[in-house]
Amino acid sequence: MVLPVVPADGPYGPGSHAPLHDGSMPEGHPIKGNADSGLYHRPDSRSYGATIAEVWFDSVESAEAAGFRLAVRSHPTAPEADA
């Protein structure tokens, strides 16, 4: 039996994970990323429930390292939203 080769990193580097076949969150990856916009949503986002993740991240740091930015309008407590 030949097992598939699984990359050490996810689709957007360390801490990222491709969506599961059923669309649910991969264990330990609560940050939703939108590849088209380059924005990420934390679980406290007003848009979290409506956002369909195109990539999942294990942390804000992993999302930002992959070049994603916080969706500020959905996170009113973000420092950028206060500016």
Secondary structure, DSSP 8 states (H G I E B T S, - for coil): -------SSBTTBTTEE---TTS---TT--EEEETTTTEEE-TT-TTTTT---SEEESSHHHHHHTT-EE-GGG-TTSGGGG-
